[in-house]
Amino acid sequence: MAVEARIRELGSRHQSLEQAIQDELRRPAADDIRLKELKRQKLRLKEEMESLRGQMH
Protein backbone atom coordinates (compact mmCIF):
# COMPACT_ATOMS: atom_id res chain seq x y z
CA MET A 1 0.00 0.00 0.00
CA ALA A 2 2.84 2.39 0.80
CA VAL A 3 4.33 1.75 -2.64
CA GLU A 4 1.07 2.77 -4.32
CA ALA A 5 0.98 6.00 -2.30
CA ARG A 6 4.57 6.74 -3.28
CA ILE A 7 3.74 6.16 -6.95
CA ARG A 8 0.78 8.57 -6.68
CA GLU A 9 2.99 11.17 -5.01
CA LEU A 10 5.64 10.81 -7.73
CA GLY A 11 2.94 11.03 -10.40
CA SER A 12 1.71 14.29 -8.93
CA ARG A 13 5.22 15.72 -8.87
CA HIS A 14 5.72 14.47 -12.46
CA GLN A 15 2.60 16.40 -13.55
CA SER A 16 3.81 19.53 -11.75
CA LEU A 17 7.12 19.32 -13.58
CA GLU A 18 5.31 18.89 -16.89
CA GLN A 19 3.32 22.05 -16.15
CA ALA A 20 6.51 23.93 -15.26
CA ILE A 21 8.09 22.79 -18.54
CA GLN A 22 5.07 23.95 -20.52
CA ASP A 23 5.08 27.29 -18.70
CA GLU A 24 8.76 27.77 -19.47
CA LEU A 25 8.22 26.92 -23.14
CA ARG A 26 5.50 29.59 -23.38
CA ARG A 27 7.88 32.30 -22.22
CA PRO A 28 9.26 34.51 -25.00
CA ALA A 29 12.85 33.66 -24.06
CA ALA A 30 12.73 30.19 -22.54
CA ASP A 31 15.69 29.31 -20.31
CA ASP A 32 17.31 26.27 -21.92
CA ILE A 33 19.25 25.37 -18.77
CA ARG A 34 16.07 25.45 -16.66
CA LEU A 35 14.25 23.36 -19.26
CA LYS A 36 16.99 20.73 -19.26
CA GLU A 37 16.94 20.53 -15.46
CA LEU A 38 13.15 20.25 -15.33
CA LYS A 39 13.19 17.51 -17.97
CA ARG A 40 15.96 15.68 -16.12
CA GLN A 41 13.94 15.78 -12.88
CA LYS A 42 10.82 14.60 -14.70
CA LEU A 43 12.73 11.67 -16.22
CA ARG A 44 14.11 10.66 -12.80
CA LEU A 45 10.59 10.61 -11.39
CA LYS A 46 9.33 8.54 -14.31
CA GLU A 47 12.14 6.02 -13.85
CA GLU A 48 11.46 5.77 -10.13
CA MET A 49 7.73 5.23 -10.76
CA GLU A 50 8.49 2.49 -13.29
CA SER A 51 10.88 0.83 -10.87
CA LEU A 52 8.28 0.86 -8.10
CA ARG A 53 5.62 -0.52 -10.43
CA GLY A 54 8.00 -3.33 -11.36
CA GLN A 55 8.44 -4.21 -7.69
CA MET A 56 4.67 -4.55 -7.27
CA HIS A 57 4.39 -7.38 -9.79
KEPARO-73739 format. One record per residue (C-alpha): z, x, y; residue number from 1; residue in one letter. Coordinates in nm, 4 decimals. Layout:
KEPARO-73739
Z;X;Y;NUM;A
...
***
This chain:
KEPARO-73739
0.0000;0.0000;0.0000;1;M
0.0797;0.2842;0.2391;2;A
-0.2637;0.4328;0.1753;3;V
-0.4325;0.1071;0.2774;4;E
-0.2297;0.0976;0.5999;5;A
-0.3282;0.4572;0.6736;6;R
-0.6954;0.3741;0.6160;7;I
-0.6679;0.0782;0.8570;8;R
-0.5010;0.2995;1.1175;9;E
-0.7726;0.5638;1.0813;10;L
-1.0396;0.2940;1.1030;11;G
-0.8927;0.1710;1.4286;12;S
-0.8873;0.5223;1.5725;13;R
-1.2458;0.5715;1.4468;14;H
-1.3549;0.2595;1.6401;15;Q
-1.1748;0.3811;1.9525;16;S
-1.3575;0.7119;1.9324;17;L
-1.6893;0.5310;1.8890;18;E
-1.6152;0.3315;2.2051;19;Q
-1.5260;0.6514;2.3933;20;A
-1.8541;0.8090;2.2787;21;I
-2.0524;0.5068;2.3951;22;Q
-1.8696;0.5075;2.7294;23;D
-1.9469;0.8757;2.7772;24;E
-2.3142;0.8224;2.6922;25;L
-2.3379;0.5497;2.9594;26;R
-2.2221;0.7880;3.2302;27;R
-2.4995;0.9259;3.4513;28;P
-2.4059;1.2847;3.3656;29;A
-2.2539;1.2735;3.0187;30;A
-2.0311;1.5690;2.9311;31;D
-2.1916;1.7314;2.6268;32;D
-1.8768;1.9249;2.5365;33;I
-1.6657;1.6071;2.5455;34;R
-1.9258;1.4248;2.3359;35;L
-1.9257;1.6994;2.0735;36;K
-1.5459;1.6942;2.0533;37;E
-1.5331;1.3146;2.0254;38;L
-1.7966;1.3191;1.7515;39;K
-1.6117;1.5962;1.5680;40;R
-1.2876;1.3940;1.5775;41;Q
-1.4704;1.0825;1.4595;42;K
-1.6216;1.2730;1.1668;43;L
-1.2804;1.4112;1.0661;44;R
-1.1385;1.0590;1.0606;45;L
-1.4313;0.9325;0.8536;46;K
-1.3854;1.2137;0.6024;47;E
-1.0128;1.1456;0.5770;48;E
-1.0756;0.7728;0.5225;49;M
-1.3293;0.8485;0.2488;50;E
-1.0875;1.0878;0.0831;51;S
-0.8097;0.8276;0.0859;52;L
-1.0431;0.5616;-0.0520;53;R
-1.1363;0.7999;-0.3325;54;G
-0.7693;0.8438;-0.4214;55;Q
-0.7270;0.4673;-0.4545;56;M
-0.9789;0.4394;-0.7383;57;H
***
